Amino acid sequence: MNAALEKTEQIKTVFLDTQLFYAKHTGMPALIGYLENTAPEFRSIAYESASMAIALADLEAGSFPAQWVLFANGPACLHKPQVYIGLGWAIAKTGLCFLTAIAKLHAAFYYRIADGCGYYDGSFKRRHTVINKELPAYLPPAALPMYDQGIGRSIWYTEKAAVHNISNRIETFAPDRHADLWRGVGTAVAYVGGCHDEELETLFQYAASNSYQLTCGAALAARSRTMANTMTADTDRCGRLWFALTANHTHALDLIREHISGITDEEKYADWIKKIEQRLATSFAVVPA
């Protein structure tokens, strides 16, 4: 098993173990103690899993989002990208109307939740979502770009980090969905880690005209890890390599981090991504193919 697959298996284990722990220990102090005891590299994944479990418990009790909000805005605040993605898991699992759910929450995290919905459907409703390309009835059209980003992340996992298979799978989707799918792949690759430089370079070549989106995904992963203070050498190296390939500038990742660190949660996620893309497109001279 290669390093990328080993890391994906570790992530799955952390996610499932957290679900099992919450099923037996629903008290918040015990849960937080457990989450904080998770290895830093995978700690945000544990928070994501707990987020899903708490949201499902709230929905079952008819009290959503009472306990979930206390968790998200309190002990889980450093892991907000993953926590809102975890809520997306719960929405997709239950088929709850997306707009009904977010009406009770801060609208700024609209797109992060949609990402989680896409990841869940791409992973657990794969035939409908990835094979048959069916779009969910519970999600509004405006959320579909971030939904596809989540599907892109799921493809990295379901195709077992096989670079050629990932590219082939994306090609089966309509061309107007490719950019969002590649951005999701970039986020997954950079966040999970474990790839050799040769694999990263090959993936970049496969992305072709969507290489900016792949690189943008790496920036999103870097910001998420920076927020949670869980940066890894793999995430840093992945971003630096792709930025170098895109712009021939070894310090590009630092500049992107500087740009997005000042964007507040009040700004919509889609606008945030567009600003990163613009930074990539205008700040550096693109290396000719």
Secondary structure, DSSP 8 states (H G I E B T S, - for coil): --HHHHHHHHHHHHHHHHHHHHHH---HHHHHHHHHTS-HHHHHHHHHHHHHHHHHHHHHHT-TTHHHHHHHHTTTGGGHHHHHHHHHHHHHHHT--HHHHHTTS-GGGHHHHHHHHHHHHHHHSHIIIIIS----TTS-GGGHHHHHHHHHHHHHHHTTT-HHHHHHHHHTS-GGGHHHHHHHHHHHHHHH----HHHHHHHHHHHGGGHHHHHHHHHHHHHHHHHHT---HHHHHHHHHHHHHHHS-TTHHHHHHHHHHT--TTS-HHHHHHHHHHHHHHHS-----
